[in-house]
Amino acid sequence: VTFSGINWYLLAPVKEDLNRVREQEVDLVRDYRRKAAQAANLEGMREDMQSLESRMEVLREMLPSGAEVPSLLDNISEAAIDNQLSIDFLRLRGPVAGEHYITRPFDIQVLGDYHRISTFLADVASLPRIVTLHDMTLVPEDGDRQRLRLSMLARTYSYRQGDEEATQ
């Protein structure tokens, strides 16, 4: 009885270490297999990364810089005039800095008939710079069912490259 007690006393910590090392072995083998699979696909992953970076660059070019926002507003005004709409206002709000981009919201209010307003919205959506349209309301103008007033919030975005753009 004393021999098995001494055996248990001396071998119990070694047995616990062995079990812990076996569990580590399972984790290490799993990590090795995962990393080996990643290494085998490394060239494909590099090609995918290069493709994504080139697509990202194309999308960044569609975002106006801070200096291009006034010309974007001019383009929107021209679209309204081309569609024979009366512009009540086109007002730029303050920029809102996000983690990777700066949101530049502005309010638009125009007056005209339904078809001209819809063509105007299509023209704004097809501008070469990204503009998203939000919170649109379309109401008849003071009893005249032919003339409608469109009020909406539009947003454009600038890529945030560093602290210098956060201060703009």
PASEBA-1860 file (N, C-alpha, C; in nm, 3 decimals):
! residues 168
1> VTFSGINW> 0.084/-0.118/0.000/0.000/0.000/0.000/0.088/0.124/0.000 ~ 0.195/0.123/0.071/0.283/0.239/0.074/0.353/0.260/-0.060 ~ 0.383/0.151/-0.129/0.449/0.164/-0.259/0.357/0.236/-0.359 ~ 0.227/0.200/-0.364/0.136/0.268/-0.456/0.110/0.411/-0.410 ~ 0.111/0.441/-0.284/0.095/0.577/-0.233/0.213/0.664/-0.274 ~ 0.334/0.610/-0.262/0.452/0.684/-0.304/0.451/0.702/-0.455 ~ 0.413/0.596/-0.526/0.402/0.602/-0.672/0.304/0.712/-0.713 ~ 0.188/0.713/-0.650/0.088/0.815/-0.680/0.141/0.955/-0.650
9> YLLAPVKE> 0.208/0.968/-0.535/0.261/1.097/-0.491/0.368/1.148/-0.588 ~ 0.452/1.062/-0.638/0.561/1.104/-0.727/0.515/1.116/-0.873 ~ 0.424/1.031/-0.916/0.387/1.029/-1.057/0.267/1.119/-1.091 ~ 0.188/1.156/-0.994/0.070/1.239/-1.021/0.106/1.371/-1.090 ~ 0.204/1.448/-1.042/0.239/1.573/-1.111/0.292/1.548/-1.252 ~ 0.368/1.439/-1.270/0.422/1.408/-1.402/0.309/1.372/-1.497 ~ 0.210/1.299/-1.446/0.096/1.260/-1.528/0.014/1.384/-1.568 ~ -0.003/1.478/-1.476/-0.074/1.602/-1.508/0.002/1.680/-1.616
17> DLNRVREQ> 0.134/1.687/-1.603/0.216/1.755/-1.705/0.201/1.688/-1.840 ~ 0.200/1.554/-1.841/0.185/1.479/-1.965/0.050/1.510/-2.030 ~ -0.057/1.513/-1.954/-0.190/1.545/-2.008/-0.194/1.688/-2.063 ~ -0.134/1.782/-1.992/-0.130/1.920/-2.037/-0.052/1.932/-2.169 ~ 0.060/1.862/-2.178/0.142/1.865/-2.299/0.068/1.799/-2.415 ~ -0.008/1.695/-2.391/-0.088/1.632/-2.497/-0.195/1.728/-2.550 ~ -0.259/1.804/-2.459/-0.357/1.903/-2.502/-0.290/2.012/-2.585 ~ -0.171/2.055/-2.543/-0.097/2.155/-2.620/-0.060/2.101/-2.757
25> EVDLVRDY> -0.027/1.972/-2.763/0.010/1.911/-2.891/-0.107/1.918/-2.989 ~ -0.228/1.893/-2.942/-0.346/1.898/-3.027/-0.364/2.041/-3.080 ~ -0.350/2.141/-2.992/-0.364/2.280/-3.035/-0.254/2.318/-3.134 ~ -0.131/2.275/-3.108/-0.020/2.308/-3.196/-0.034/2.242/-3.333 ~ -0.083/2.120/-3.336/-0.104/2.051/-3.464/-0.213/2.122/-3.544 ~ -0.320/2.165/-3.477/-0.429/2.238/-3.543/-0.375/2.370/-3.599 ~ -0.297/2.443/-3.520/-0.238/2.568/-3.568/-0.144/2.544/-3.685 ~ -0.066/2.439/-3.677/0.028/2.407/-3.785/-0.049/2.378/-3.915
33> RRKAAQAA> -0.155/2.300/-3.907/-0.233/2.268/-4.026/-0.297/2.393/-4.087 ~ -0.349/2.480/-4.000/-0.411/2.604/-4.048/-0.306/2.691/-4.117 ~ -0.191/2.706/-4.057/-0.086/2.789/-4.116/-0.028/2.726/-4.241 ~ -0.021/2.595/-4.245/0.028/2.527/-4.365/-0.070/2.549/-4.481 ~ -0.201/2.545/-4.452/-0.301/2.571/-4.556/-0.291/2.715/-4.604 ~ -0.269/2.809/-4.513/-0.253/2.949/-4.552/-0.128/2.966/-4.638 ~ -0.019/2.900/-4.599/0.106/2.910/-4.676/0.088/2.852/-4.816 ~ 0.012/2.745/-4.827/-0.012/2.684/-4.958/-0.093/2.779/-5.047
41> NLEGMRED> -0.180/2.860/-4.988/-0.264/2.953/-5.064/-0.207/3.095/-5.066 ~ -0.084/3.112/-5.024/-0.027/3.245/-5.011/-0.026/3.322/-5.142 ~ 0.012/3.260/-5.251/0.018/3.331/-5.379/-0.121/3.375/-5.423 ~ -0.220/3.290/-5.407/-0.358/3.327/-5.440/-0.408/3.440/-5.352 ~ -0.371/3.435/-5.225/-0.412/3.541/-5.133/-0.346/3.674/-5.170 ~ -0.222/3.670/-5.215/-0.153/3.792/-5.259/-0.222/3.850/-5.382 ~ -0.260/3.763/-5.476/-0.331/3.810/-5.595/-0.465/3.872/-5.559 ~ -0.536/3.807/-5.467/-0.664/3.861/-5.420/-0.644/3.997/-5.355
49> MQSLESRM> -0.540/4.008/-5.273/-0.511/4.134/-5.204/-0.479/4.244/-5.305 ~ -0.402/4.211/-5.407/-0.367/4.309/-5.510/-0.492/4.353/-5.586 ~ -0.579/4.259/-5.618/-0.704/4.290/-5.686/-0.792/4.381/-5.600 ~ -0.803/4.349/-5.471/-0.883/4.431/-5.381/-0.826/4.572/-5.367 ~ -0.694/4.582/-5.361/-0.632/4.715/-5.350/-0.658/4.799/-5.475 ~ -0.654/4.737/-5.593/-0.682/4.813/-5.715/-0.829/4.855/-5.721 ~ -0.920/4.768/-5.678/-1.062/4.804/-5.673/-1.086/4.916/-5.573 ~ -1.015/4.909/-5.459/-1.029/5.012/-5.356/-0.981/5.147/-5.410
57> EVLREMLP> -0.875/5.146/-5.488/-0.823/5.271/-5.546/-0.926/5.331/-5.642 ~ -0.992/5.248/-5.723/-1.095/5.297/-5.814/-1.209/5.360/-5.735 ~ -1.250/5.295/-5.626/-1.358/5.350/-5.544/-1.316/5.479/-5.474 ~ -1.190/5.488/-5.429/-1.142/5.611/-5.366/-1.146/5.728/-5.464 ~ -1.119/5.699/-5.591/-1.123/5.805/-5.692/-1.264/5.858/-5.713 ~ -1.364/5.777/-5.680/-1.503/5.820/-5.694/-1.546/5.910/-5.578 ~ -1.466/5.915/-5.472/-1.498/6.000/-5.358/-1.436/6.137/-5.380 ~ -1.514/6.242/-5.366/-1.456/6.375/-5.387/-1.366/6.413/-5.270
65> SGAEVPSL> -1.260/6.485/-5.301/-1.177/6.540/-5.194/-1.252/6.661/-5.138 ~ -1.203/6.716/-5.028/-1.268/6.832/-4.970/-1.277/6.948/-5.066 ~ -1.174/6.964/-5.152/-1.172/7.074/-5.248/-1.272/7.053/-5.361 ~ -1.313/6.929/-5.387/-1.405/6.900/-5.497/-1.552/6.911/-5.458 ~ -1.582/6.927/-5.331/-1.722/6.933/-5.287/-1.796/7.052/-5.347 ~ -1.736/7.173/-5.353/-1.809/7.283/-5.418/-1.842/7.255/-5.564 ~ -1.751/7.192/-5.638/-1.783/7.161/-5.778/-1.891/7.053/-5.786 ~ -1.895/6.963/-5.690/-2.002/6.863/-5.684/-2.136/6.932/-5.662
73> LDNISEAA> -2.139/7.030/-5.572/-2.262/7.105/-5.549/-2.302/7.183/-5.675 ~ -2.202/7.234/-5.747/-2.232/7.300/-5.876/-2.293/7.202/-5.975 ~ -2.240/7.080/-5.980/-2.295/6.978/-6.070/-2.440/6.946/-6.034 ~ -2.470/6.940/-5.906/-2.608/6.913/-5.862/-2.698/7.030/-5.900 ~ -2.649/7.153/-5.882/-2.727/7.271/-5.922/-2.753/7.270/-6.072 ~ -2.651/7.236/-6.150/-2.667/7.229/-6.296/-2.770/7.123/-6.335 ~ -2.768/7.009/-6.264/-2.867/6.904/-6.292/-3.008/6.956/-6.265 ~ -3.025/7.034/-6.158/-3.157/7.090/-6.127/-3.199/7.190/-6.235
81> IDNQLSID> -3.105/7.275/-6.276/-3.137/7.375/-6.379/-3.166/7.307/-6.512 ~ -3.085/7.207/-6.548/-3.108/7.133/-6.674/-3.246/7.069/-6.677 ~ -3.298/7.033/-6.561/-3.431/6.971/-6.553/-3.540/7.074/-6.523 ~ -3.506/7.200/-6.537/-3.600/7.311/-6.519/-3.668/7.309/-6.383 ~ -3.587/7.283/-6.280/-3.637/7.286/-6.143/-3.595/7.416/-6.078 ~ -3.679/7.465/-5.988/-3.643/7.581/-5.906/-3.569/7.529/-5.784 ~ -3.455/7.587/-5.756/-3.377/7.545/-5.639/-3.413/7.639/-5.524 ~ -3.477/7.584/-5.422/-3.506/7.664/-5.302/-3.379/7.683/-5.222
89> FLRLRGPV> -3.306/7.575/-5.200/-3.175/7.587/-5.136/-3.093/7.461/-5.159 ~ -2.963/7.479/-5.148/-2.864/7.373/-5.156/-2.760/7.412/-5.050 ~ -2.773/7.352/-4.931/-2.698/7.399/-4.815/-2.606/7.288/-4.762 ~ -2.478/7.317/-4.754/-2.378/7.224/-4.704/-2.379/7.226/-4.551 ~ -2.383/7.109/-4.490/-2.372/7.097/-4.345/-2.226/7.073/-4.309 ~ -2.197/7.070/-4.181/-2.061/7.045/-4.135/-2.020/6.900/-4.159 ~ -1.891/6.876/-4.186/-1.844/6.739/-4.209/-1.848/6.657/-4.080 ~ -1.867/6.526/-4.097/-1.869/6.433/-3.984/-1.758/6.332/-4.007
97> AGEHYITR> -1.659/6.331/-3.918/-1.544/6.242/-3.934/-1.578/6.103/-3.884 ~ -1.550/6.003/-3.967/-1.563/5.863/-3.928/-1.424/5.803/-3.916 ~ -1.417/5.674/-3.896/-1.287/5.609/-3.878/-1.204/5.612/-4.005 ~ -1.266/5.583/-4.120/-1.193/5.575/-4.246/-1.234/5.681/-4.348 ~ -1.340/5.753/-4.322/-1.389/5.849/-4.420/-1.455/5.966/-4.349 ~ -1.476/6.072/-4.424/-1.545/6.190/-4.374/-1.676/6.203/-4.451 ~ -1.787/6.211/-4.379/-1.918/6.229/-4.440/-1.943/6.378/-4.454 ~ -1.986/6.419/-4.573/-2.016/6.560/-4.600/-2.163/6.571/-4.640
105> PFDIQVLG> -2.252/6.595/-4.542/-2.396/6.602/-4.573/-2.436/6.741/-4.624 ~ -2.540/6.743/-4.705/-2.597/6.870/-4.750/-2.745/6.852/-4.776 ~ -2.819/6.962/-4.756/-2.964/6.964/-4.776/-2.995/7.019/-4.914 ~ -3.093/6.959/-4.978/-3.138/7.003/-5.110/-3.290/7.020/-5.105 ~ -3.336/7.129/-5.162/-3.481/7.147/-5.179/-3.505/7.209/-5.315 ~ -3.584/7.138/-5.398/-3.615/7.185/-5.533/-3.766/7.179/-5.554 ~ -3.809/7.251/-5.657/-3.952/7.261/-5.687/-3.970/7.237/-5.837 ~ -4.065/7.148/-5.872/-4.091/7.119/-6.013/-4.194/7.008/-6.026
113> DYHRISTF> -4.213/6.961/-6.150/-4.311/6.853/-6.169/-4.245/6.717/-6.144 ~ -4.329/6.617/-6.131/-4.285/6.483/-6.091/-4.178/6.426/-6.184 ~ -4.199/6.434/-6.314/-4.107/6.374/-6.409/-3.972/6.444/-6.409 ~ -3.972/6.575/-6.397/-3.845/6.649/-6.392/-3.769/6.619/-6.263 ~ -3.842/6.605/-6.155/-3.777/6.570/-6.028/-3.716/6.431/-6.036 ~ -3.789/6.337/-6.094/-3.734/6.201/-6.104/-3.612/6.197/-6.195 ~ -3.612/6.276/-6.303/-3.495/6.283/-6.391/-3.378/6.347/-6.317 ~ -3.406/6.450/-6.237/-3.303/6.515/-6.156/-3.239/6.414/-6.060
121> LADVASLP> -3.322/6.333/-5.993/-3.269/6.233/-5.900/-3.180/6.131/-5.973 ~ -3.223/6.092/-6.092/-3.141/5.999/-6.171/-3.010/6.065/-6.212 ~ -3.013/6.194/-6.247/-2.890/6.265/-6.283/-2.794/6.274/-6.165 ~ -2.848/6.302/-6.047/-2.763/6.309/-5.928/-2.702/6.173/-5.898 ~ -2.781/6.069/-5.912/-2.731/5.933/-5.885/-2.625/5.891/-5.986 ~ -2.627/5.948/-6.105/-2.530/5.907/-6.208/-2.407/5.998/-6.214 ~ -2.392/6.088/-6.117/-2.272/6.173/-6.114/-2.148/6.085/-6.096 ~ -2.033/6.132/-6.146/-1.912/6.050/-6.136/-1.860/6.035/-5.992
129> RIVTLHDM> -1.909/6.118/-5.901/-1.871/6.108/-5.760/-1.985/6.043/-5.683 ~ -1.952/5.976/-5.575/-2.053/5.906/-5.496/-2.135/6.007/-5.417 ~ -2.267/6.002/-5.438/-2.363/6.083/-5.363/-2.477/5.989/-5.325 ~ -2.509/5.984/-5.197/-2.622/5.902/-5.152/-2.735/5.996/-5.111 ~ -2.858/5.955/-5.136/-2.975/6.038/-5.110/-3.056/5.977/-4.996 ~ -3.097/6.062/-4.901/-3.163/6.015/-4.779/-3.281/6.107/-4.744 ~ -3.370/6.057/-4.662/-3.478/6.136/-4.600/-3.552/6.224/-4.700 ~ -3.596/6.165/-4.809/-3.666/6.241/-4.912/-3.813/6.261/-4.875
137> TLVPEDGD> -3.861/6.381/-4.897/-4.004/6.410/-4.885/-4.047/6.481/-5.011 ~ -4.161/6.442/-5.062/-4.215/6.499/-5.185/-4.359/6.539/-5.156 ~ -4.387/6.669/-5.159/-4.521/6.718/-5.125/-4.568/6.814/-5.232 ~ -4.700/6.822/-5.254/-4.755/6.919/-5.350/-4.729/7.061/-5.301 ~ -4.709/7.151/-5.394/-4.680/7.291/-5.362/-4.811/7.369/-5.351 ~ -4.850/7.404/-5.231/-4.964/7.493/-5.202/-5.084/7.475/-5.294 ~ -5.142/7.358/-5.295/-5.263/7.334/-5.371/-5.242/7.307/-5.519 ~ -5.124/7.329/-5.571/-5.094/7.302/-5.712/-5.045/7.159/-5.723
145> RQRLRLSM> -5.128/7.070/-5.775/-5.094/6.928/-5.780/-4.987/6.899/-5.885 ~ -4.961/6.990/-5.975/-4.860/6.967/-6.079/-4.718/7.000/-6.030 ~ -4.708/7.091/-5.935/-4.576/7.130/-5.884/-4.554/7.064/-5.748 ~ -4.438/7.001/-5.736/-4.403/6.929/-5.614/-4.275/6.988/-5.555 ~ -4.265/6.978/-5.423/-4.145/7.022/-5.353/-4.072/6.898/-5.300 ~ -3.948/6.882/-5.345/-3.863/6.772/-5.299/-3.763/6.828/-5.199 ~ -3.764/6.771/-5.078/-3.665/6.804/-4.976/-3.592/6.675/-4.943 ~ -3.460/6.684/-4.934/-3.384/6.562/-4.901/-3.249/6.598/-4.844
153> LARTYSYR> -3.192/6.499/-4.781/-3.055/6.506/-4.730/-2.970/6.423/-4.826 ~ -2.862/6.479/-4.874/-2.769/6.405/-4.958/-2.636/6.399/-4.885 ~ -2.560/6.296/-4.913/-2.430/6.281/-4.849/-2.327/6.240/-4.954 ~ -2.210/6.298/-4.941/-2.096/6.250/-5.017/-1.988/6.218/-4.915 ~ -1.886/6.149/-4.957/-1.787/6.097/-4.865/-1.647/6.126/-4.917 ~ -1.555/6.153/-4.826/-1.415/6.172/-4.861/-1.334/6.067/-4.785 ~ -1.235/6.012/-4.853/-1.148/5.915/-4.787/-1.059/5.989/-4.688 ~ -1.053/5.939/-4.569/-0.974/6.002/-4.463/-0.834/5.942/-4.465
161> QGDEEATQ> -0.736/6.023/-4.507/-0.601/5.972/-4.518/-0.516/5.999/-4.397 ~ -0.559/6.084/-4.310/-0.479/6.113/-4.191/-0.539/6.227/-4.113 ~ -0.463/6.276/-4.018/-0.511/6.381/-3.930/-0.533/6.513/-4.002 ~ -0.462/6.536/-4.114/-0.481/6.663/-4.185/-0.620/6.674/-4.242 ~ -0.685/6.564/-4.281/-0.821/6.571/-4.335/-0.924/6.583/-4.224 ~ -0.891/6.535/-4.105/-0.987/6.544/-3.995/-1.008/6.690/-3.954 ~ -0.908/6.773/-3.979/-0.920/6.913/-3.942/-0.987/6.997/-4.050 ~ -1.007/6.943/-4.171/-1.069/7.021/-4.278/-1.216/7.039/-4.253
END
